[in-house]
Amino acid sequence: MRYSYEIVKRYYDMGLFTKENVQLFVKVNYFTQEDYDKMFPEDKAA
């Protein structure tokens, strides 16, 4: 099961998820790396 970008972004904006939570979702394959990069472009590897 993967979380959608819209849901994770909404919960993050409400303060229910932290950036560390989102990183963990990527690590356990609940959220795609591409969506993470879209959410946090400043973290994207150059």
PyMOL commands that set and color helices and strands:
alter all, ss='L'
color gray80, all
select helices_A, chain A and resi 5-13+19-27+33-39+41-43
alter helices_A, ss='H'
color red, helices_A
deselect
rebuild
show_as cartoon
